[in-house]
Amino acid sequence: MAFVANATQQLTLMDSTFNLTEREKRFLEKSWAKTFADKVFPAIDENIFSVLYSDKASRPNTPVNVIVGALILKEALGDTDDELVEALMFDIRYQYALHTTSFEEQPLSDRTLSRFRARVLAYETEHDVDL
C-alpha cells in the first residue's frame, strides 16, 4: 500500500451536512465534533506515519489522519473498534470530526484499525521509534 497524504478535505455536492436542518447544524456546531474537527484533526501529522507504507506504486492508503483521529476518538469516548466503525457509518458527529462527511463510503473497518496498530507496533519494535 502506497502512502498518500490526505491534504485536502473538499466538500462534494453530496456532503451529508447539506441535508441537515438549521437546528441540526447548530447542534453539530456546538458539539464535541466541531472542536475535534477544528483543533485536533488538523494537528495530526500524517507524514510521521509514511514510513509504514510502501514506496512502490500501489493502492493508496486509507487516510492516516482519519485512522489516527478515529483512534483518538475511540479512546476519548471509550468505544470499542466495532462501536467506532459503526458510529462512523451512522453518526454525523464522527464523520464531521474526521472530515469524512463527503465520503461516499466511510473509509474505516475494524481490520483497518487493527492492521494500522500492528504496523505501528512492528515499526516501534524494529526501529525503537514510537510514532
C-alpha positions in Angstrom: 0.0 0.0 0.0 1.4 3.4 -1.0 1.4 6.4 1.3 -0.7 9.3 0.1 -1.2 12.3 2.4 -4.8 13.4 2.8 -4.0 17.1 2.3 -7.4 18.3 1.1 -10.8 17.7 2.6 -13.0 19.2 0.0 -16.8 19.0 0.3 -18.8 17.4 -2.5 -22.3 18.2 -3.6 -23.4 15.0 -1.9 -21.9 16.1 1.5 -24.2 14.8 4.3 -24.1 18.1 6.2 -26.0 19.8 3.4 -29.1 17.7 4.3 -29.2 18.9 7.9 -31.8 21.3 9.1 -30.6 24.6 10.6 -31.4 23.3 14.1 -29.3 20.2 13.4 -26.4 22.3 12.1 -26.5 24.5 15.2 -26.3 21.4 17.5 -23.5 19.9 15.4 -21.6 23.2 15.6 -22.0 23.2 19.4 -20.9 19.5 19.8 -17.5 18.0 20.6 -17.2 17.2 16.9 -16.7 20.8 16.0 -13.8 21.2 18.4 -12.3 18.0 17.3 -12.7 18.9 13.6 -11.2 22.3 14.0 -8.4 21.7 16.6 -7.4 18.1 16.8 -7.9 16.7 13.3 -5.8 19.4 11.5 -3.0 18.9 14.1 -2.5 15.2 13.1 0.7 15.0 11.1 0.2 12.1 8.6 3.8 12.3 7.3 5.1 10.8 10.5 3.4 7.6 9.5 4.6 7.5 5.9 7.4 5.0 7.0 4.7 2.4 7.5 3.8 2.3 3.8 5.5 1.1 0.6 7.4 3.4 -1.8 6.2 1.4 -4.7 3.2 2.4 -6.8 0.1 0.6 -5.4 -3.3 1.1 -4.0 -3.4 4.3 -1.8 -3.7 4.0 1.9 -6.8 4.9 4.0 -6.2 8.5 5.0 -3.9 8.3 8.0 -5.3 11.4 9.6 -8.7 9.7 9.6 -7.3 6.5 11.2 -5.3 8.4 13.9 -8.2 10.7 14.5 -10.6 7.7 14.9 -8.2 6.0 17.3 -8.1 9.2 19.4 -11.9 9.4 19.4 -12.1 5.7 20.3 -10.0 6.3 23.4 -11.6 9.6 24.4 -15.2 8.3 24.0 -14.5 4.7 25.3 -15.6 3.0 22.1 -14.6 -0.5 21.0 -13.3 -0.9 17.4 -16.7 -2.2 16.3 -18.6 0.7 18.1 -16.2 3.2 16.4 -16.7 1.8 12.9 -20.5 1.7 13.4 -20.6 5.2 14.8 -18.5 6.5 11.9 -21.1 4.9 9.5 -24.2 6.3 11.2 -23.3 9.3 13.4 -22.6 12.5 11.6 -20.7 13.8 14.6 -17.9 11.3 14.0 -18.0 12.0 10.3 -17.8 15.7 10.9 -15.0 15.3 13.4 -13.0 13.2 10.9 -13.8 15.3 7.9 -15.5 12.4 6.1 -19.0 13.8 5.6 -18.3 13.9 1.8 -17.1 10.3 1.6 -19.5 8.1 -0.4 -18.5 5.2 2.0 -16.7 5.7 5.3 -13.1 4.5 5.0 -12.6 2.5 8.2 -13.2 -1.1 9.2 -12.2 -2.9 12.3 -9.4 -4.5 10.2 -8.1 -1.1 9.1 -7.7 -0.2 12.7 -6.1 -3.5 13.8 -3.7 -3.6 10.9 -2.6 0.0 11.5 -1.9 -0.7 15.1 0.0 -3.8 14.1 2.1 -1.8 11.7 2.8 0.9 14.3 3.8 -1.7 16.8 6.0 -3.6 14.3 7.8 -0.4 13.4 8.4 0.5 17.0 9.7 -3.0 17.8 12.1 -3.0 14.8 13.3 0.6 14.9 12.8 1.5 18.6 10.8 4.6 17.5 7.4 5.4 18.9 5.4 7.1 16.1 
